[in-house]
């Protein structure tokens, strides 16, 4: 059993806008302005494992998330008070100062491990499985926005069973020092019943750890690629990101209970397409407790 608690600060996104909304709900042209959006993401995940055979085990991950969204409407070109009010009304149907909570999609994997694969005393852990679509999904926000109707861009899942796979490799490189590599992938292959297909995501990490008595220290490089998602076959502007981060952490084993903390710091990020609205990652703090 393991408990993971993560807090990511200041995920930043936004887009330029030229539309406003009248008090009667009609879309009108207004001077150029920007919707600047910030989200603080909290995630609590419980992972339970069960030995099915001597070689294989099942792992179930149950995540619960809290997303605190803050929005600012910033005029770029000169605008009258009436035009600014129209900008704000249109902004309110797109993104609002609100907090959203709910379960994200579950993950169910079959896992196995081997040792001595490449060199003596190394270790490989492999897992393959699927997500289970329990997270809240939304209707096409771009269609609703074009109609001047209130909508939500934030989702808690894809609404589909997505294949997932992960591979971990570790090996001792010198006394007390271990090299580690990890890669995972989530690969949606079809649309949900609201015509949404989620992003294909790849996470890769490599680094070293050093044990000093009951305390372990680690440093890692982290790569993340989020491919484009789509609504009814049309690219979703809220998706498509590549990021590079560094992660530093420490762990302590207390009477069979493993305690760990990591800090992730983004180094560089870029959107897959210009003028799109994917959220750039912020600094993250993760706490782990395992028994």
C-alpha positions in Angstrom: 0.0 0.0 0.0 1.3 3.4 -0.9 0.0 7.0 -0.5 1.2 9.7 -2.8 0.4 13.4 -2.2 1.4 16.0 -4.8 1.0 19.7 -5.0 1.9 21.6 -8.2 1.9 25.4 -8.1 1.1 27.9 -10.8 0.3 25.9 -13.9 0.0 28.8 -16.4 -2.0 29.0 -19.5 -4.1 31.5 -21.5 -4.9 32.9 -24.9 -5.5 36.2 -26.8 -9.2 37.0 -27.4 -11.2 39.4 -29.6 -14.7 38.4 -28.6 -16.9 39.9 -25.9 -20.4 39.0 -24.7 -23.4 41.4 -24.4 -25.7 41.3 -21.3 -28.1 39.5 -23.6 -25.6 36.7 -24.3 -24.6 37.7 -27.9 -21.0 37.4 -29.0 -19.5 40.7 -30.3 -16.2 41.9 -31.5 -14.1 43.8 -28.9 -10.5 45.1 -28.8 -7.7 42.6 -28.4 -7.3 41.3 -24.8 -5.9 38.2 -23.0 -7.3 35.5 -20.7 -4.5 34.7 -18.3 -5.2 31.5 -16.3 -3.4 29.9 -13.3 -4.2 26.6 -11.7 -2.8 25.1 -8.5 -3.2 21.3 -8.7 -3.5 19.0 -5.6 -3.5 15.3 -6.1 -3.9 12.4 -3.6 -3.3 8.9 -4.9 -3.7 5.6 -3.1 -2.0 2.6 -4.6 -2.8 -0.9 -3.6 -1.0 -4.1 -4.8 -2.0 -7.7 -4.6 0.1 -10.7 -5.4 -1.7 -12.8 -8.0 1.1 -15.3 -8.5 4.7 -15.7 -7.4 5.7 -13.6 -10.5 2.8 -11.3 -11.1 0.9 -8.7 -9.0 -2.0 -6.4 -9.7 -1.7 -2.7 -8.9 -4.7 -0.3 -8.5 -4.2 3.4 -8.3 -7.0 5.7 -7.1 -6.4 9.4 -7.6 -8.4 12.4 -6.3 -7.6 15.9 -7.5 -8.4 19.5 -6.5 -7.9 22.2 -9.1 -7.9 25.8 -8.0 -8.3 28.1 -11.0 -7.7 31.9 -11.0 -8.4 34.0 -14.1 -7.5 37.6 -15.1 -8.8 39.4 -18.1 -6.1 41.8 -19.4 -6.8 44.3 -22.2 -4.0 44.6 -24.8 -5.6 47.3 -27.0 -7.4 50.4 -25.7 -11.0 49.6 -24.7 -14.0 51.4 -23.2 -15.5 50.4 -19.9 -18.4 48.8 -21.8 -16.0 46.8 -23.9 -14.1 45.7 -20.9 -17.3 44.6 -19.3 -18.1 42.6 -22.4 -14.6 41.0 -22.2 -15.3 40.0 -18.6 -18.7 38.5 -19.4 -17.2 36.4 -22.2 -14.3 35.4 -20.0 -16.7 34.2 -17.3 -18.3 31.7 -19.7 -14.8 30.3 -20.5 -12.9 30.3 -17.2 -13.9 31.4 -13.8 -12.3 31.8 -10.3 -13.4 28.4 -9.1 -12.2 25.3 -7.4 -13.0 21.9 -8.9 -12.6 18.5 -7.2 -13.1 14.9 -8.1 -11.7 11.5 -8.8 -9.5 11.2 -11.8 -9.4 8.0 -14.0 -8.2 5.0 -12.1 -5.3 2.8 -13.3 -5.2 -1.0 -13.2 -1.9 -2.7 -14.0 -0.4 -6.2 -14.1 3.2 -5.9 -12.9 6.2 -8.3 -12.9 9.8 -7.9 -12.0 13.1 -9.6 -13.0 16.7 -9.4 -11.9 20.0 -10.0 -13.6 18.6 -9.0 -17.0 21.5 -6.8 -18.3 24.1 -7.2 -15.5 24.3 -9.0 -12.2 22.0 -7.7 -9.5 20.1 -5.2 -11.7 16.3 -5.0 -11.5 13.6 -4.5 -14.1 9.9 -3.9 -13.2 7.4 -3.9 -16.0 3.7 -3.1 -15.9 0.9 -3.0 -18.5 -2.8 -2.3 -18.1 -5.5 0.3 -18.6 -7.1 3.3 -17.1 -10.7 3.1 -15.9 -12.8 6.1 -16.9 -14.3 7.4 -13.7 -13.2 11.0 -14.0 -15.6 13.8 -14.9 -15.7 14.7 -18.6 -17.1 17.7 -20.4 -18.9 18.4 -23.6 -17.0 20.2 -26.4 -16.1 23.5 -24.9 -15.2 25.1 -28.2 -18.7 24.6 -29.7 -20.3 25.9 -26.5 -18.0 28.9 -26.5 -18.8 29.8 -30.1 -22.5 29.7 -29.1 -21.9 32.0 -26.2 -22.8 29.4 -23.6 -21.1 28.7 -20.3 -18.7 25.7 -20.4 -15.7 24.2 -18.8 -12.3 23.2 -20.2 -11.1 21.3 -17.1 -11.7 17.6 -17.2 -10.8 14.9 -14.7 -10.5 12.0 -17.2 -10.7 11.0 -20.9 -13.9 9.0 -20.7 -12.1 6.1 -22.4 -10.2 3.0 -21.4 -6.6 4.0 -22.3 -3.8 1.5 -22.6 -0.9 2.2 -20.1 2.5 0.8 -19.7 5.6 1.5 -17.6 9.1 0.2 -17.3 11.6 0.7 -14.4 15.3 -0.3 -14.6 17.8 0.1 -11.7 21.4 -1.1 -11.2 24.2 -0.5 -8.7 27.0 1.6 -10.2 29.2 1.8 -7.1 29.0 1.2 -3.4 25.7 2.8 -2.1 24.9 4.5 -5.5 22.2 3.2 -7.9 21.3 4.4 -11.4 17.6 4.4 -12.2 15.6 4.9 -15.4 11.8 4.9 -15.8 9.4 5.4 -18.7 5.6 5.3 -18.7 3.0 5.9 -21.4 -0.7 6.5 -21.7 -2.1 6.0 -25.2 -5.8 6.8 -25.8 -6.9 5.2 -29.0 -10.6 6.2 -29.4 -13.1 9.0 -28.7 -15.4 9.0 -25.8 -19.2 9.4 -26.1 -18.7 13.2 -26.2 -16.4 13.0 -29.2 -13.2 13.7 -27.2 -10.0 11.7 -27.6 -7.4 12.3 -24.9 -3.7 13.2 -25.3 -1.1 10.5 -25.7 1.4 11.1 -22.9 5.0 9.9 -22.3 7.0 10.4 -19.1 10.6 9.4 -18.9 13.0 9.9 -16.0 16.6 9.0 -15.3 19.0 9.7 -12.4 21.0 8.4 -9.5 20.3 7.7 -5.8 22.6 7.4 -2.9 22.0 5.5 0.4 23.5 6.9 3.6 22.3 4.5 6.3 18.5 4.6 6.5 18.4 7.8 4.4 18.4 7.9 0.6 19.0 10.9 -1.6 18.2 11.1 -5.3 18.5 13.4 -8.3 16.7 12.9 -11.6 16.1 14.4 -15.0 12.4 14.3 -16.0 11.0 14.5 -19.6 7.3 14.8 -20.3 5.5 14.9 -23.6 1.7 15.6 -23.9 0.5 15.1 -27.4 -2.5 16.9 -28.9 -6.0 15.8 -27.8 -9.0 16.3 -30.1 -12.7 17.1 -30.1 -14.6 15.4 -33.0 -11.3 15.0 -34.8 -10.3 18.7 -34.4 -7.2 19.5 -32.5 -7.8 20.7 -28.9 -5.9 24.0 -28.3 -5.6 23.2 -24.6 -3.1 20.4 -25.3 0.3 19.7 -26.7 3.4 20.3 -24.5 7.0 19.2 -24.0 8.7 19.9 -20.7 12.1 19.2 -19.2 12.5 19.2 -15.4 14.9 18.3 -12.6 13.8 16.5 -9.5 15.5 16.2 -6.1 14.4 14.0 -3.3 15.1 12.2 -0.1 13.6 9.1 1.6 13.8 7.5 5.0 12.8 4.0 6.2 11.2 4.0 9.6 10.4 0.6 11.0 9.2 -0.7 7.6 7.4 2.5 6.6 9.1 4.3 3.7 8.8 8.1 3.8 9.8 10.2 0.8 9.7 13.8 -0.5 10.6 15.1 -3.9 10.7 18.6 -5.5 10.2 19.0 -9.2 11.6 22.1 -10.9 10.8 22.9 -14.6 13.8 23.8 -16.6 12.4 24.4 -20.1 9.0 24.0 -21.7 7.4 24.5 -25.1 4.1 24.1 -26.8 3.8 21.8 -29.7 2.0 24.5 -31.7 2.2 28.3 -31.5 -0.7 30.3 -30.1 -2.2 27.4 -28.3 -3.4 27.1 -24.7 -1.7 24.1 -23.1 -0.8 24.7 -19.4 2.9 24.9 -18.7 3.9 23.0 -15.6 4.9 24.7 -12.3 7.1 23.7 -9.4 5.8 20.5 -7.7 6.2 18.9 -4.3 5.5 15.2 -3.8 5.3 13.3 -0.5 5.1 9.5 -0.5 4.3 7.0 2.3 4.7 3.3 1.6 4.2 0.2 3.8 
